[in-house]
Amino acid sequence: MSEFLEMFSFAFVRRALLAGVFVAIGCGVLGVFLVLRRQAMMGDGLAHFAFGAAGLALLLGRAPLALTLPLTAVASLVIFMLPERTGAYADAAIGMVSTVGIAAGVIMASVGGGFNVDLFSFLFGDILAIERGEMGLALMLAGGVTAFVFLSHSELFAITYDETAARTAGIRPGFWKRLLAVLTALVVVLGIRVVGMLLVSSLLIFPAVTALQWRRSFQGVLALAPGLGALSVIGGVALAVALETPAGATIVLLNAALLGGSLFLRPRR
């Protein structure tokens, strides 16, 4: 216990925990809607695209988040536009955007002389290296996304379960679906800094699926999922520091352990 408390004496650990918890909460609340809408892999596709955007930013000598956030937000809208324009299903659109991002990232790395430390951190995350400015941005965006979702959860609930009824009630499903996609893009880019491009979708999927094992109501799941995400970050960082393992991978494995334990211990229905 003393070693655990001593961990908080380091400023970089406090920054990592604060930023990671806020990002996990944002991913948790959005993940509920994505899982229920069967669009959970959107986070994975956007993360792959963000890799290409980060490569472009580093090639141009810009801060990665300065280009990655807006370009990934645009990519999220493209994912919705492609099925309307081409007749392809949403999963095909996610695959196309994803592969374009990866290809662009590889080309940017090649032109720039190979993978540098910053681009490599986008693959696997580096939560313990989060700087003060990145922490502030994570708190602002993730906090704003979470607050907006809870204030607008009625509309998002409506389009998640019955778009026809939502349209009849005067809700515009197209607008809310696109807004949900943009919000997802924002938390995905922030989540990449926590667990990396290859693992960020776990912050969207695992807490939501785990919460669904314990709660029957929509409000109950929406309240529990972000808590589970925050718990996985706190526990994952603590284990990573104690065991000297990569923090991002440790967070993901703890998420998986929480789901596994829930499947074993959940009440029978």
C-alpha positions in Angstrom: 0.0 0.0 0.0 2.8 2.4 0.8 4.4 1.8 -2.6 1.0 2.5 -4.2 0.6 5.8 -2.4 4.2 6.7 -3.1 3.4 6.4 -6.8 1.2 9.6 -6.6 4.2 11.6 -5.5 5.4 11.7 -9.0 4.0 14.5 -11.2 4.0 12.4 -14.4 1.9 9.7 -12.7 -0.6 12.2 -11.5 -0.9 13.7 -15.0 -1.2 10.2 -16.5 -4.0 9.2 -14.1 -5.9 12.5 -14.5 -5.8 12.5 -18.2 -6.4 8.8 -18.5 -9.4 8.8 -16.2 -11.1 11.6 -18.1 -10.4 9.9 -21.5 -11.7 6.6 -20.2 -14.9 8.2 -18.9 -15.5 9.8 -22.3 -14.8 6.6 -24.1 -17.1 4.7 -21.6 -20.2 6.9 -22.2 -19.7 6.9 -26.0 -18.9 3.2 -26.1 -22.4 2.3 -24.8 -24.0 3.9 -27.9 -21.5 2.5 -30.3 -21.9 -1.1 -28.9 -25.7 -0.9 -28.9 -25.7 0.5 -32.4 -23.2 -2.3 -33.6 -20.6 0.3 -34.6 -18.0 -0.6 -32.0 -15.3 -1.0 -34.6 -15.7 2.7 -35.7 -13.2 3.5 -32.9 -10.7 1.1 -34.4 -11.1 2.5 -37.9 -10.7 6.1 -36.7 -7.6 5.2 -34.7 -6.0 3.8 -37.8 -6.8 6.9 -39.7 -5.4 9.0 -36.9 -2.1 7.3 -37.3 -1.8 8.7 -40.9 -2.9 12.1 -39.6 -0.2 12.0 -36.9 2.4 11.0 -39.5 1.5 14.0 -41.6 1.7 16.4 -38.6 5.1 15.1 -37.7 6.3 15.3 -41.3 5.2 19.0 -41.4 6.7 19.7 -38.0 3.4 20.4 -36.4 2.1 19.2 -33.0 0.4 15.8 -33.7 -2.9 16.7 -32.0 -3.2 20.0 -34.0 -3.8 18.0 -37.2 -5.0 14.7 -35.8 -8.1 16.0 -34.1 -9.7 17.9 -37.0 -8.6 15.4 -39.7 -10.0 12.4 -37.7 -13.2 14.3 -37.1 -13.6 14.8 -40.8 -12.8 11.1 -41.4 -15.7 10.2 -39.0 -18.1 12.1 -41.2 -16.7 10.4 -44.3 -17.5 7.1 -42.8 -21.2 8.1 -42.7 -21.1 9.7 -46.2 -19.6 6.7 -48.0 -22.5 4.4 -47.5 -24.9 7.1 -48.7 -22.9 7.8 -51.8 -21.6 4.3 -52.7 -24.3 2.0 -51.4 -21.7 0.1 -49.3 -22.4 -1.0 -45.8 -20.9 0.9 -42.8 -18.3 -1.7 -42.0 -16.9 -1.4 -45.6 -16.7 2.4 -45.1 -14.8 1.9 -41.8 -12.4 -0.5 -43.5 -11.7 1.9 -46.4 -11.0 4.9 -44.1 -8.9 2.7 -41.9 -6.7 1.3 -44.6 -6.2 4.8 -46.2 -5.0 6.1 -42.8 -2.6 3.2 -42.3 -1.2 3.6 -45.8 -0.8 7.3 -45.4 1.0 6.8 -42.1 3.5 4.4 -43.6 4.2 6.7 -46.5 4.7 9.7 -44.1 7.0 7.6 -42.0 9.0 6.6 -45.1 9.3 10.1 -46.4 10.2 11.4 -43.0 13.1 8.8 -42.6 11.4 6.1 -40.6 9.4 5.8 -37.4 10.4 8.3 -34.8 9.6 8.1 -31.1 6.5 10.3 -31.4 4.9 8.3 -34.2 5.9 5.0 -32.5 4.0 6.2 -29.4 0.9 6.6 -31.4 1.0 2.8 -32.1 1.3 1.6 -28.5 0.5 4.7 -26.4 2.6 6.4 -23.8 0.3 7.5 -21.0 3.2 8.1 -18.5 4.7 10.7 -20.9 1.6 12.9 -21.1 2.6 16.6 -20.8 0.8 19.3 -18.9 -0.7 20.8 -22.1 -1.9 17.4 -23.3 -3.4 16.7 -19.9 -5.3 20.0 -20.1 -6.6 19.3 -23.5 -7.7 15.8 -22.5 -9.6 17.2 -19.5 -11.3 19.9 -21.5 -12.4 17.7 -24.5 -13.2 14.5 -22.6 -15.0 16.4 -19.9 -17.0 18.4 -22.5 -17.9 15.2 -24.5 -19.1 13.5 -21.3 -21.2 16.4 -20.2 -22.7 16.8 -23.6 -23.6 13.1 -23.8 -25.4 13.1 -20.4 -27.3 16.3 -21.3 -28.3 14.8 -24.7 -28.7 11.2 -23.7 -32.5 11.2 -24.5 -31.9 12.0 -28.2 -29.0 9.6 -28.4 -31.1 6.9 -26.7 -33.9 7.5 -29.2 -31.7 7.1 -32.3 -29.9 4.1 -30.8 -33.1 2.0 -30.3 -35.6 3.2 -32.9 -34.6 5.8 -35.6 -38.1 5.8 -37.1 -39.8 6.6 -33.8 -37.1 9.2 -33.1 -37.8 10.9 -36.5 -41.5 10.9 -35.7 -40.8 12.6 -32.4 -39.0 15.4 -34.3 -35.5 14.2 -33.7 -33.1 14.3 -36.7 -31.3 10.9 -36.7 -28.8 12.0 -39.3 -27.6 15.0 -37.3 -27.2 13.1 -34.1 -25.4 10.2 -35.7 -22.9 12.5 -37.3 -22.4 14.3 -34.1 -21.9 11.0 -32.3 -19.3 10.1 -34.9 -17.4 13.4 -34.4 -17.4 13.0 -30.6 -16.1 9.4 -31.1 -13.3 10.8 -33.2 -12.2 13.2 -30.5 -12.1 10.6 -27.7 -10.3 8.1 -30.0 -7.5 10.6 -30.7 -7.2 11.3 -27.0 -7.3 7.6 -26.2 -4.5 6.9 -28.6 -2.2 8.8 -26.2 -3.4 6.6 -23.4 -3.3 3.0 -24.8 -2.1 3.5 -28.5 -3.7 3.2 -31.9 -3.7 -0.6 -31.8 -5.6 -0.8 -28.5 -7.8 2.3 -28.2 -11.0 0.6 -29.3 -10.7 -1.5 -26.1 -11.6 1.7 -24.1 -14.8 2.0 -26.1 -15.8 -1.6 -26.1 -14.8 -3.4 -22.9 -16.4 -1.0 -20.3 -19.7 -0.9 -22.2 -19.9 -4.7 -22.7 -18.9 -5.3 -19.0 -21.5 -2.8 -17.8 -24.2 -4.6 -19.9 -23.5 -7.7 -17.9 -24.5 -6.0 -14.6 -27.2 -3.5 -15.5 -30.6 -4.0 -17.2 -31.5 -0.3 -17.7 -30.0 2.1 -20.2 -29.3 4.7 -17.5 -27.6 2.0 -15.4 -25.3 0.9 -18.2 -24.5 4.6 -19.1 -23.6 5.3 -15.4 -21.5 2.1 -14.9 -19.5 2.0 -18.1 -17.4 5.2 -17.5 -16.7 4.1 -14.0 -15.3 0.8 -15.2 -13.2 2.6 -17.7 -11.8 4.9 -15.1 -11.1 1.9 -12.8 -9.2 0.1 -15.5 -7.0 3.2 -16.1 -6.2 3.7 -12.4 -5.6 0.0 -11.8 -3.7 -0.4 -15.1 -1.3 2.5 -14.4 -0.7 1.2 -10.8 0.1 -2.3 -12.0 2.3 -1.0 -14.8 4.3 1.1 -12.4 4.6 -1.8 -9.9 5.3 -4.5 -12.5 7.3 -2.3 -14.9 5.0 -3.3 -17.8 3.7 -1.1 -20.7 0.9 1.0 -19.2 -1.4 0.8 -22.3 -1.3 -2.9 -22.6 -1.8 -3.4 -18.9 -4.9 -1.2 -19.0 -6.3 -3.3 -21.8 -5.6 -6.6 -20.1 -7.2 -5.3 -16.9 -10.3 -4.3 -18.9 -10.4 -7.9 -20.3 -10.0 -9.3 -16.8 -13.0 -7.2 -15.6 -15.1 -8.5 -18.4 -14.0 -12.1 -17.7 -14.8 -11.7 -14.0 -18.2 -10.2 -14.8 -19.1 -13.1 -17.1 -18.2 -15.5 -14.2 -19.8 -13.6 -11.3 -22.7 -11.8 -12.9 -26.2 -12.6 -11.5 -28.1 -15.2 -13.4 -31.1 -13.9 -15.3 
